[in-house]
Amino acid sequence: MTTTGSKLSLPAASELSARSNPWIAMVAIALGVLIVSLDGTITAVANPVLALDLGASLSGLQWITNIYLLAMAATLVLSGKLGDRFGRRTVFLTGIVGFGIASAGIAVSQSVGMVITSRLGQGLFGALIVTNALALLRTLFPAESLPKALALFASLIGASSAAGPLIGGLLIEHTSWRWAFLINVPIAVVSLAVGLRVLPTRNSTGADSTPFDLAGTALLAAALLPITYGLIQAPEIGWTNWLVIGLLLAGTFSGVAFVFAERRAVDPLIPMRLFADRSISLGVLLTVISFFSLVGSLFFVLLFLQQINGDSPMAAGLHILPMSIANVVASSSCGWVIKNYGPRPPLFVGMLFSAIGFALFTGVEPRTGYLALAIPFTVLGLGVGLVMTSSVQAILGNADVTDAGPAAGVHQTSLQIGGILGTAVLGAVMASAVGAKFGPAMGDNGIPSTISEELSGEAVRSVAQGATPLPTHVTPEILAALHNATETTFMHGMHTTMWVGAIISLLGAAISVGVRRGRVVEGSTTVH
């Protein structure tokens, strides 16, 4: 209750309900973030079915994943500033509505282009949700109960990530891949209805005069988009193609311009002073490496499970479950280590686990048993969980209190950049390995040279998705031989990407040695 002159101003009903029982408000917030969390793993399960139903190429599938990550990476910090100016409740609920509409757009899509466009919308509105969700929690909960609220919130998000493959697989197998996205709509409606009733309306910081760093936002997008597009297109049109070279140069130039623009901005999107601290810079780099591992591995392992191993979408979701559970266990159990010894030990051990998990995947073969896949999934999940939790501490624990918000925004942005690089770089590695192996594999399986010559680059791109190319006038014997060649080639490509992931994770373990302890951040999942 506040007074202005002689007039008495009473809090809104929604403010009173949130203050009296903030746990009710958490329902709306958790449901909102739930649809963002579910969507990542559901999309991974849906990719092989999208390839069949809409004729998506490997690059098309990569864009379905990457455009979402690009949109979020470019707008996460800006979304927090929008919440500061226009109210976190307003911006959060706008994100809920937009995400629901974009999900419905995917469900009715008739082409890969329509899916990609709707995924762009999901990324933009998802950024509004993610950046303002935890800021709302910080506003609603008093200091003594905030750690408990954040712990419960993190558990809910971890559980939803684990449930994503199962829910997606169940819907895809028994209904359609479209329902895997349409399920977001009723969840968004419930979150909106609860949010309108219980979320506080007076939650802006009053920073109405702070200018938006629109130049920084535009330059960040101008750096990420051409580099990602160039990395995806290079395996198809060649690394020496002038389009690829031009895209990579344009992205690099925009990245350099972004750094200079941020140094001069009044209120920069990402304050460059943060990176003067070695531990923050290394924490960001390790976050990128870890999410590179997670997103890149899921992309190709899920193609393997459904295209090569012959698993149904539901079975593929069950295969991922050990990784999701291990991720939650590692994330929730390393707090004591961080509090007593700092983030360096779990960062180092997490990167080692990630490297071991990748190496174990190189021993996976077609029609392997559940346990043979559960072991590498579990080890990789433990590694990613340790790194994800301790990297937040490395970044926020070494930032000044006044920079806590931008530092958290940097952490969230680095997650998205890691995912983009994971699918783009490992996709390029996969395409290159498949292109080099498919010809010899056809020869080893006795496929006539006339058929080998008929199969063009498009056929090689199909093999990179685990799909057997179908030449004209082929006998059943030749078709069986082509299937064997495809299987051998895909596995060679997948194993190559896993070795790359293992090497990069080992590099991450070496990098983690340079991280300082920093200040312990209570509830370190906090986002700007």
Buried (B, 14 or more C-beta within 10 A) or exposed (E): EEEEEEEEEEBEEBBEBBEEEBEBBBBBBBBBBBBBBBBBBBBBBBBBBBBEBBEBBBBBBBBBBBBBBBBBBBBBBBBBBBBBBEBBBBBBBBBBBBBBBBBBBBBEBEEBEBBBBBBBBBBBBBBBBBBBBBBBBBBBBEEEEBBEBBBBBBEBBBBBBBBBBBBBBBBBBEEBBBBBBBBBBEBBBBBBEBBBBBBBBEBBBEEEEEEBBEBBBBBBBBBBBBBBBBBBBBBBEEBEBEEBBEBBEBBBBBBEBBBEBBEEBEBBBBBBBBEEBEBBBBBBBBBBBBBBBBBBBBBBBBBBBBBBBEBBBBBBBBBBBBBBBBBBBBBBBBBEBBEEEBBBBBBBBBBBBBBBBBBBBBEBEEEEEEEEBBBBBBBBBBBBBBBBBBBBBBBBBBBEEEBBBBBBBBBBBBBBBBBBBBBBBBBBBBBBBBBBBBBEBBEEBEBEEEBBEBBEEEBBBBBBBBBBBEBEEBEEEBEEBBBBBBBBBBBBBBBBBBBBBBEBBBBBBEBBEBBBBBEBBEBBBBBB
